[in-house]
Amino acid sequence: MLSSHPSVSRLAADERASPEICDVLLGAGWYAGKTGALINKAINMRTQRGTKLLQVVTSHGAQIETYALGKAARFGDAAGLGVLLEHCTPQQINVSNALSMSAISYFDPIEKMNILLEKGADIDFIASTIIYDPDIIQAYTEHYTWGQINGTALHLAAEWGLEDAVKFLLAKDARTDIKDAGGKYAMERAEKAGHLGVRDLIWKAFEKEWKEN
């Protein structure tokens, strides 16, 4: 059977495998129900080819796991994330902590956050979870212990000192009066991390909210 032939499996796993080849193999039943490896590879590509591969995999009914959505938000590009979001509900988006991960991403952070909000992400969703993916845990090592994260996207962007992300979230009316699981506001997280400029930005927004309410 074509789909079970060892050489076919090796070809599909090869980084050089084209989306067209994967389309044929998936149509023949190759790796049915186990498309996570292809999705992971496509996310890491951050190219038009990777986006096409995600389109191929999702067209064959692949289930989008929350960890994959979070990883795409953190390490993928905006185009690839957009493909995955076409197959996700707002609830899945929130549970994956995709908005928080996009806020601290090195790749298209503003564009990805904008796409997520358009797809129904809750800008004030409080992430409180333990991340098991080793790549993501490594990315969080500087700020968190054992892959634990908590707080809104604004909390994370503030703690990482990401001024552009903070400005974007504030412009989208992210609340500044929300406390994380440890009882801290985003501005306090920024101050503790030494990002005083970011702290001041949030404080001004906090004052404005307080006066208006």
C-alpha positions as CSV (number, residue, x, y, z in Angstrom):
1,M,0.0,0.0,0.0
2,L,1.4,3.4,-1.1
3,S,0.7,5.2,2.2
4,S,2.5,2.6,4.4
5,H,5.6,2.3,2.2
6,P,8.7,3.3,4.2
7,S,10.2,5.5,1.4
8,V,6.9,7.4,1.2
9,S,6.9,8.1,4.9
10,R,10.5,9.3,4.7
11,L,9.7,11.6,1.8
12,A,6.8,13.2,3.6
13,A,8.9,13.8,6.7
14,D,11.7,15.3,4.6
15,E,12.0,19.1,5.1
16,R,12.1,19.3,1.3
17,A,8.8,17.6,0.8
18,S,6.4,19.9,-1.1
19,P,2.9,20.7,-0.1
20,E,1.7,19.1,-3.3
21,I,3.4,15.8,-2.4
22,C,1.9,15.9,1.1
23,D,-1.5,16.6,-0.4
24,V,-1.3,13.4,-2.5
25,L,-0.1,11.4,0.5
26,L,-2.7,12.7,2.8
27,G,-5.4,12.0,0.2
28,A,-4.1,8.4,0.1
29,G,-4.5,8.0,3.8
30,W,-0.9,8.6,4.8
31,Y,-0.5,9.3,8.5
32,A,-4.3,9.7,9.0
33,G,-5.1,11.3,12.3
34,K,-1.4,12.0,13.0
35,T,-0.8,15.2,11.2
36,G,0.7,17.0,14.1
37,A,4.2,16.6,12.8
38,L,3.4,18.2,9.5
39,I,1.7,21.1,11.3
40,N,4.6,21.6,13.6
41,K,7.0,21.6,10.6
42,A,4.9,24.1,8.7
43,I,4.7,26.4,11.7
44,N,8.5,26.5,12.0
45,M,9.0,27.3,8.3
46,R,7.5,30.8,8.5
47,T,7.4,30.9,4.6
48,Q,4.8,30.8,1.9
49,R,5.6,27.2,1.5
50,G,4.8,26.6,5.2
51,T,1.5,28.5,4.8
52,K,0.6,26.3,1.8
53,L,1.5,23.2,3.8
54,L,-0.9,24.3,6.6
55,Q,-3.6,24.9,4.0
56,V,-3.1,21.4,2.7
57,V,-3.1,19.7,6.1
58,T,-6.2,21.5,7.3
59,S,-8.0,20.9,4.0
60,H,-7.8,17.2,4.9
61,G,-9.6,17.7,8.2
62,A,-6.6,17.8,10.6
63,Q,-7.6,18.7,14.1
64,I,-5.9,21.8,15.4
65,E,-4.6,21.2,18.9
66,T,-4.4,24.1,21.4
67,Y,-0.7,23.6,21.8
68,A,-0.2,23.9,18.0
69,L,-2.2,27.1,18.0
70,G,-0.2,28.6,20.8
71,K,3.0,27.6,19.2
72,A,2.0,29.2,15.9
73,A,1.2,32.3,17.8
74,R,4.6,32.3,19.5
75,F,6.9,31.0,16.7
76,G,5.0,31.1,13.4
77,D,4.2,33.9,11.1
78,A,0.9,35.8,10.6
79,A,0.0,34.0,7.4
80,G,0.4,30.6,8.9
81,L,-1.5,31.5,12.1
82,G,-4.3,32.9,10.0
83,V,-4.7,29.5,8.2
84,L,-5.1,27.7,11.6
85,L,-7.5,30.3,12.9
86,E,-9.9,29.5,10.1
87,H,-10.5,26.2,11.9
88,C,-10.7,27.3,15.5
89,T,-13.4,28.8,17.7
90,P,-12.9,31.8,20.0
91,Q,-12.9,29.4,23.0
92,Q,-10.0,27.4,21.5
93,I,-8.1,30.6,20.8
94,N,-8.4,31.7,24.4
95,V,-7.5,28.4,25.9
96,S,-4.4,28.2,23.7
97,N,-3.2,31.5,25.2
98,A,-2.5,32.5,21.6
99,L,-3.0,36.2,22.2
100,S,-0.4,36.3,25.1
101,M,2.1,34.3,23.0
102,S,1.6,36.6,20.0
103,A,2.2,39.6,22.3
104,I,5.7,38.3,23.1
105,S,6.5,36.8,19.7
106,Y,9.5,37.8,17.6
107,F,7.6,37.2,14.4
108,D,4.8,39.6,13.3
109,P,3.5,40.2,16.8
110,I,1.2,43.1,16.0
111,E,-0.3,41.5,12.9
112,K,-0.9,38.3,14.7
113,M,-2.6,40.0,17.7
114,N,-4.8,41.9,15.3
115,I,-5.8,38.7,13.5
116,L,-6.6,37.0,16.8
117,L,-8.8,39.8,18.0
118,E,-10.6,39.8,14.7
119,K,-11.2,36.1,15.1
120,G,-12.8,36.6,18.6
121,A,-9.9,36.4,21.0
122,D,-10.6,37.9,24.4
123,I,-8.1,40.7,24.9
124,D,-8.4,40.4,28.7
125,F,-8.3,36.6,28.9
126,I,-6.2,35.6,31.9
127,A,-3.8,32.9,31.0
128,S,-3.0,30.5,33.8
129,T,-1.4,27.4,32.7
130,I,1.7,25.2,32.6
131,I,3.3,24.8,29.1
132,Y,4.7,21.4,28.2
133,D,6.1,22.1,24.8
134,P,10.0,22.3,25.3
135,D,10.5,24.9,22.7
136,I,8.0,27.3,24.3
137,I,9.3,26.5,27.8
138,Q,12.8,27.5,26.7
139,A,11.4,30.8,25.3
140,Y,9.9,31.6,28.7
141,T,12.9,30.6,30.8
142,E,14.0,34.2,31.5
143,H,10.7,35.2,33.0
144,Y,8.9,32.1,34.3
145,T,9.6,28.9,36.3
146,W,8.9,25.5,34.8
147,G,6.9,26.9,32.0
148,Q,4.2,28.5,34.1
149,I,2.6,31.6,32.8
150,N,-0.3,33.7,34.2
151,G,-1.9,37.0,33.4
152,T,-3.3,38.8,30.3
153,A,-1.5,39.6,27.1
154,L,-0.9,43.0,28.6
155,H,0.8,41.5,31.6
156,L,3.2,39.5,29.5
157,A,4.0,42.3,27.1
158,A,4.6,44.6,30.0
159,E,6.9,42.2,31.8
160,W,8.9,41.6,28.6
161,G,9.2,45.4,28.1
162,L,7.6,45.2,24.6
163,E,6.5,48.8,24.1
164,D,4.9,48.3,20.6
165,A,2.8,45.4,21.8
166,V,1.8,47.3,24.9
167,K,0.8,50.3,22.9
168,F,-1.2,48.1,20.5
169,L,-3.1,46.4,23.3
170,L,-3.9,49.7,25.1
171,A,-5.1,51.1,21.8
172,K,-7.4,48.1,21.6
173,D,-8.8,48.9,25.0
174,A,-7.1,46.2,27.0
175,R,-8.0,46.7,30.6
176,T,-5.2,47.9,32.9
177,D,-7.0,47.1,36.2
178,I,-6.8,43.3,36.0
179,K,-4.6,41.4,38.4
180,D,-2.8,38.2,37.6
181,A,-2.9,35.1,39.7
182,G,-0.3,36.6,42.0
183,G,-2.4,39.8,42.5
184,K,-0.2,42.1,40.4
185,Y,-1.2,44.6,37.8
186,A,0.5,44.7,34.4
187,M,2.2,48.0,35.4
188,E,3.6,46.3,38.5
189,R,5.0,43.4,36.4
190,A,6.7,46.0,34.1
191,E,8.2,47.9,37.0
192,K,9.5,44.7,38.7
193,A,11.2,43.8,35.4
194,G,12.8,47.2,35.1
195,H,10.7,48.5,32.2
196,L,9.8,51.9,33.6
197,G,8.8,53.4,30.3
198,V,6.3,50.6,29.7
199,R,5.1,51.0,33.3
200,D,4.4,54.7,32.7
201,L,2.5,54.0,29.5
202,I,0.2,51.6,31.4
203,W,-0.2,54.0,34.3
204,K,-1.4,56.8,32.0
205,A,-4.0,54.4,30.5
206,F,-4.9,53.3,34.0
207,E,-5.5,56.9,35.2
208,K,-7.6,57.6,32.1
209,E,-9.8,54.5,32.7
210,W,-10.2,55.5,36.4
211,K,-11.3,59.0,35.5
212,E,-13.8,57.9,32.8
213,N,-15.4,55.4,35.2
